[in-house]
Amino acid sequence: MTPGSNIPLTAARVAVDVTAPVRLDVSGLLLTADGKVRSDNDFIFYNQPTGPGVTYRSGGGTSPDAITVDTASVPPGIEKIVVTASPDAAGQSFQGVEPTATIRNADDGSVLATFTPPQLGTETALVIVEIYLRNGAWKARAVGQGYANGLAGIATDFGVTVEEPAPAPAPAQPAAPAAPLAPPTGPPVQAPPPPMAQPPAPPAPAAPAAPAPGAGKINLDKGRVSLQKNQTVSLVKGGRPLLSQVKMGLGWEPAFRGKDIDLDASVIAYGPQRNHIDSCYFGKLKILKGAVKHSGDNLTGEGGGDDEVIVVDLGALPQEVTGLVFTVNSFSGQKFTEVAKAYCRLIDGATGEELVRFDLTNAEAQTGVMMAKLIRQFTGEWDMTAMGDFVKSRTVRGMVKPAAQAL
């Protein structure tokens, strides 16, 4: 699955387990229509492993923790169960840690879907998937929303009371006020409960001024953004999504010696299971009923400005499209080490304003490159991530599989 994608559940009882190179604490919260728990009893975790229709199972450190949802037993008024994960070690973030959620049929163990969130950074807790009720049917959605203030931040956001640790050590003077933000608090947070009696020093400095969800992600509030490889920008300004029509312009300089370089820009559309839906390129200038259009082929790279432009009406894309990967291929066979000043830039389709730019550097001796991807988030907003990943392929057809793996 990709962020924001969803699947119908074919089993009444599903289990969600989350694996990672480090041990994780996995929790579940039962939410009403307003996105809040009814009481702290709706927070299911290692210290409170059972709730109405939802149970927690510990992996004991040798297998992943899991949250099981029996949709037939979920009480009326509960419309969503969010499954969260946080590193077990105090203060550890998801930097360099790639968690994967697996949604299974809880009765026979068969896999219904898997989801690995895009590259994470300073987040110390994650809403990874949600099981939700829509028009009388239960579905699962990939989320991947990070929090920089730990599981306590998630719990507070959903209405769980996060209490201070009992003020056992009297000499702890002004240290107490910092405790509410520290990860190991009251019902929710990190797994090792024994240290609660002595509030540990390390969490306190990590918690002050902890940003809200999505910390570390760039937005467009300060204007045009220049991305480096693997950086992500949210296509939101002033808290609101941008106009839905955007243009992806791709450009390069021609070869100064030898024959001209014929680079071809394309975009590949994918569905929730990273399934290939369609590709837009010089041989197919319009896909998805016109929601994606290609400007046509530039055989040399001559001329100022963008050499090829792909127009995407995000608002007109079918709901099944959750990911777009923009690629460039050297049809004439030269390697990208022979190409000068290759770039891609995202432009507001209504105003022509350049929003995001990614200049390709450190080219490799390959004939294909994945420049950028647009991912639909569970909120409906879109994120753009600079890629710059090289592939041996002279055509878009050879990019379909590696681009799917990169989502």
Summary of the structure (lengths in Angstrom):
residues: 407
radius of gyration: 23.5
end to end distance: 9.0
largest distance: 79.3
contacts: 1415
relative contact order: 0.13
helix: 13%
strand: 40%
